[in-house]
């Protein structure tokens, strides 16, 4: 799932004068730090190529859970 909120003010080092992205990744279960690093690199590359936002203006937050519900049941 993807939600893009355009025209938001995201502050970095006290200013919002450059485009910035915040990406929240929710993972069912667990994974390694290396996998998170690899995904972060890919997300940064995709955002830079598609939006021009440089990787030093991209934040990626990972959340892990083993309790996800869908279609009236739990995974």
NORNOR-V321573 format. One record per pair of residues at least 4 apart in sequence whose C-alpha atoms are under 7 Angstrom apart, sorted by sequence separation. I is the first residue (numbers start at 1). J is the second residue. D is the distance in whole Angstrom. If there is no record, write none. Layout:
i=I j=J d=D
i=I j=J d=D
This chain:
i=11 j=15 d=5
i=12 j=16 d=6
i=31 j=35 d=7
i=32 j=36 d=7
i=33 j=37 d=6
i=34 j=38 d=6
i=35 j=39 d=6
i=36 j=40 d=6
i=37 j=41 d=6
i=38 j=42 d=6
i=39 j=43 d=6
i=40 j=44 d=6
i=41 j=45 d=6
i=42 j=46 d=6
i=43 j=47 d=6
i=44 j=48 d=6
i=45 j=49 d=6
i=46 j=50 d=6
i=47 j=51 d=5
i=48 j=52 d=4
i=53 j=57 d=6
i=54 j=58 d=7
i=69 j=73 d=6
i=70 j=74 d=6
i=11 j=16 d=5
i=47 j=52 d=7
i=48 j=53 d=5
i=69 j=74 d=4
i=10 j=16 d=6
i=47 j=53 d=6
i=48 j=54 d=5
i=68 j=74 d=6
i=69 j=75 d=6
i=9 j=16 d=6
i=48 j=55 d=7
i=67 j=74 d=7
i=68 j=75 d=6
i=67 j=75 d=7
i=10 j=20 d=6
i=44 j=55 d=5
i=44 j=58 d=7
i=40 j=60 d=6
i=20 j=53 d=6
i=19 j=53 d=6
i=30 j=64 d=6
i=29 j=64 d=6
i=21 j=57 d=6
i=22 j=58 d=6
i=23 j=59 d=6
i=24 j=60 d=6
i=25 j=61 d=6
i=26 j=62 d=6
i=27 j=63 d=6
i=28 j=64 d=6
i=29 j=65 d=5
i=20 j=57 d=5
i=21 j=58 d=5
i=22 j=59 d=5
i=23 j=60 d=5
i=24 j=61 d=5
i=25 j=62 d=5
i=26 j=63 d=5
i=27 j=64 d=5
i=28 j=65 d=5
i=29 j=66 d=5
i=20 j=58 d=6
i=21 j=59 d=6
i=22 j=60 d=6
i=23 j=61 d=6
i=24 j=62 d=6
i=25 j=63 d=6
i=26 j=64 d=6
i=27 j=65 d=6
i=28 j=66 d=5
